Every structure is written in structure tokens, then in C-alpha cells.
């Protein structure tokens, strides 16, 4: 409706004089159709285990389902053991479906047994993430859609496990939506010291890779009361904090760490109210701690009362909307 409009609408019917009536408002019709799926794959970055000839991984997200290999629109690996192709969506998405177009002119059976993996880890190049589907077969030149039912992940891998094979993908399309915002990604970070190049920013890079040598973990030196601090730049109500522990060594170092949330920088933020004490987190695991709407600009993770290394492979923060 358009309020407070003193307007008139003129109508003329065949064989009758003009009629005038007040224009009371406009009703806008709304569509009840489902939204058109968005192929988020086109916005991503890609890699694969190797490249056969010029069949680069980008060919599988060029928007072209041409399935004759010689049309140069297919990605293709060498004859690798466990060949894989990976799409990096740059941010975590909820994945509804993945559609794969198979090669038409040769060897469609090569795709048989391939798996679709979705998650936020780069362990084993992303091939260790949770499985959406196993591809029993796709007919030559056909496009087949696999339902992933909202699985969440930044990385989508297609891998043929357990055998030497060529992996050929003539198109990969992904219907998905951005997950809820991890507000940690919007913040600034600091820590009590830095071990090697394990800078504090590594813990908010959106990557749960938990092998230290992959370069995605923050780590302090062997300090007394080591700490890591996230500055959200303004006060938030914190719902949960999720921490990913180191996988390849020393997971017990995190035992006894505390999550502190508040607006004070006294003692570098470590004197703020406590959300949780971390009794333990399994090697490589991600564990979520409920903070029930605690308010604060600063989120600290501190190991009080002992000399220790503090290693955080990812810290994710969900605030109250």
C-alpha cells in the first residue's frame, strides 16, 4: 500500500464516459516459486592432484558442460593413486547439492567409486573431510546431482580412493549458501609470544587444518600463563566458541585452558569473566563451548598457572543474532 496519497485513477470503458476513482494503494504480488539455485562453484578456487596435458582444474568450473575431452572443457589428472580435485569456496557454505558432468567420448567408468567430501579441513588435501556421496556411476556425457542436505564446508573434494586412476570432471556445479557468519573472522588478534611463524592470525583463517606443519595454527612460545586474544572491535553477545586442537603432537597442552570474555584489557584481557575451562580436546578435534550470551569485545584463551605452549589451530565464534 502507498499511504497518504491523494491520487485519482481514470478508467475508460468502451461506450461509457470516463470514470474517476480514488487510488487507495498498490498491492504488490509476490512470487512463491523457489529461488533459482546459485552455482557457487564459479566463485571458488580449484586444485587437483596432478594435471594431464592442459586439462587444468579450472575447466571443471567454467560453466560449460561440454563433455568431449577434446573440447578442452574438462579437468583431468594423471593416472594417480587416489586422484583428487578440490574446490575452495573461500568461506564455509551449506551445501545443498553437487552436480557432476562425466566425460562422454571415452572411459565413463573411470568415475565409478569416486567420493564427494565436504568440510573445513585440509588434512590429506581435504580428502579426509566428511563424505556426502559415493558415485557408483555416471553415464557417458551425463550430469548427475548428489544431495548433500546442508553439509557445511569450505572445501569440496572429489577423490577416487584406493586405486590408481585418471579423474576426469567435465563440470562441477555446487548449489549452496553461505553459513552463518563466524564473527572471529572479522576481528584482530594478538598472543603472548609467537613460536616460529605461527602467528595469531592463523587461528582465524577459516581453516581447521590441524597438522602444525600445514601452517594454519597459532602457537606461543613456552610461556608462563600463555594467552591468545581476539578483539571483535565492538561488544558482542557470545553464543559459542569452537576451538580446534593440534592433531600431530601434544594435544594435552590445551588441558586446563580457559576461555575469558569481556570488555577489559586488564592483565591483557585474561581477567575478564570466564566462559569455560577446557578439560581436554582430542587430537585434531574441534570442540564447542557454550557461553550463553556472555557480553564482550575481547575473547581470550589462556593457560593459567603453568609454563606451556598454547597452540590453537582454529577459533570460531558464534554470536547471538
C-alpha positions, -999 to 999 in steps of 0.1 A, spaced: 0 0 0 11 36 -6 -2 57 24 -13 93 23 -16 95 -15 -44 118 -27 -44 104 -63 -71 95 -87 -72 67 -113 -90 73 -146 -108 44 -163 -124 44 -197 -147 17 -207 -159 12 -243 -191 32 -249 -191 49 -215 -178 82 -202 -146 85 -183 -148 73 -147 -126 85 -118 -120 66 -86 -96 73 -57 -63 54 -59 -61 37 -25 -29 19 -29 -10 -7 -49 -8 -44 -40 25 -60 -50 23 -96 -60 50 -118 -46 63 -150 -62 60 -183 -44 85 -200 -66 116 -215 -51 147 -194 -58 169 -204 -87 199 -224 -74 231 -205 -73 262 -223 -87 287 -211 -60 315 -232 -76 321 -204 -102 333 -181 -74 358 -206 -60 394 -216 -65 405 -251 -76 434 -275 -74 439 -312 -83 465 -339 -76 481 -335 -110 473 -322 -145 471 -344 -176 482 -322 -205 464 -289 -204 433 -302 -186 436 -277 -157 413 -279 -127 396 -246 -136 380 -263 -166 355 -280 -142 341 -247 -131 340 -228 -164 302 -230 -166 304 -253 -197 291 -289 -196 308 -298 -228 318 -334 -222 340 -343 -251 375 -342 -237 389 -326 -269 366 -296 -265 390 -286 -237 364 -280 -210 372 -310 -187 396 -312 -158 418 -343 -159 445 -357 -136 473 -381 -145 470 -418 -136 475 -411 -99 469 -432 -68 439 -417 -50 435 -389 -76 416 -358 -63 402 -325 -74 394 -297 -48 372 -266 -48 379 -239 -23 347 -218 -17 369 -193 4 342 -193 31 321 -220 48 289 -228 29 259 -250 35 259 -274 5 226 -285 -9 237 -304 -40 268 -312 -61 263 -319 -98 290 -336 -118 292 -340 -156 311 -371 -168 333 -375 -199 313 -385 -230 339 -396 -256 358 -422 -235 361 -442 -203 330 -431 -183 336 -459 -159 367 -442 -145 344 -421 -122 330 -452 -106 337 -452 -68 346 -416 -66 336 -398 -34 324 -363 -27 339 -349 5 329 -316 22 344 -298 52 367 -272 65 399 -293 69 429 -296 46 441 -328 62 450 -352 34 444 -323 10 408 -322 21 401 -358 13 396 -366 50 365 -344 53 330 -359 59 316 -378 29 285 -365 11 282 -393 -15 298 -422 -33 295 -421 -71 285 -456 -82 285 -445 -119 275 -416 -142 266 -424 -178 289 -411 -205 283 -374 -210 256 -372 -184 252 -348 -155 242 -363 -121 232 -344 -90 240 -356 -55 222 -343 -24 244 -332 5 215 -319 27 231 -288 40 265 -303 49 289 -274 59 323 -268 45 347 -245 27 363 -273 7 346 -297 -17 367 -326 -29 361 -353 -54 385 -382 -49 389 -417 -62 402 -436 -31 421 -468 -31 432 -472 -67 453 -457 -94 431 -439 -119 426 -409 -141 400 -385 -126 381 -365 -153 355 -339 -145 338 -320 -173 318 -298 -149 312 -295 -112 283 -273 -101 275 -266 -64 242 -253 -51 249 -238 -17 245 -208 6 269 -190 30 267 -204 65 261 -181 95 290 -156 99 319 -167 121 325 -133 137 360 -143 147 370 -137 110 361 -100 114 384 -94 144 420 -86 152 443 -109 172 473 -110 195 491 -135 216 517 -136 244 545 -146 220 550 -163 187 567 -197 181 584 -196 147 559 -183 121 528 -195 140 512 -161 141 479 -154 160 460 -147 127 464 -184 118 437 -193 143 411 -172 125 419 -180 89 388 -202 84 409 -233 81 406 -262 106 437 -279 93 453 -293 125 487 -305 114 511 -278 127 533 -281 96 504 -271 73 510 -235 87 474 -229 98 478 -230 136 487 -202 161 513 -211 187 531 -193 215 565 -200 230 568 -220 262 555 -191 284 541 -188 319 504 -182 315 504 -181 277 475 -164 261 458 -156 227 433 -128 223 406 -119 198 394 -83 196 359 -82 179 362 -44 178 328 -39 195 308 -57 222 291 -89 211 268 -114 229 287 -146 225 268 -178 219 296 -204 214 333 -206 210 347 -235 190 384 -245 193 403 -269 170 432 -286 187 466 -297 172 465 -331 157 501 -342 151 515 -336 185 509 -328 221 471 -324 223 473 -324 261 489 -289 261 454 -274 258 442 -291 290 432 -265 316 430 -236 293 403 -210 300 380 -190 277 376 -155 290 351 -129 276 347 -92 285 355 -56 277 386 -51 299 422 -53 289 434 -57 325 460 -85 325 458 -84 287 422 -94 289 428 -125 309 409 -111 340 376 -110 322 347 -133 332 352 -170 324 331 -188 299 346 -222 302 376 -243 313 389 -267 287 395 -301 304 407 -316 271 402 -317 234 411 -348 214 440 -345 189 427 -327 157 392 -324 171 370 -293 172 351 -287 204 323 -262 210 319 -244 244 286 -226 252 289 -191 266 252 -184 268 252 -148 256 281 -135 276 290 -100 265 324 -88 255 346 -72 229 376 -94 238 378 -132 238 409 -147 254 422 -182 256 447 -185 284 465 -214 302 468 -201 338 493 -212 364 519 -231 344 546 -227 317 532 -241 285 529 -238 247 494 -226 236 485 -240 202 452 -231 185 445 -244 150 412 -226 147 390 -204 169 354 -198 157 329 -175 175 291 -176 170 274 -146 184 237 -141 193 219 -126 163 
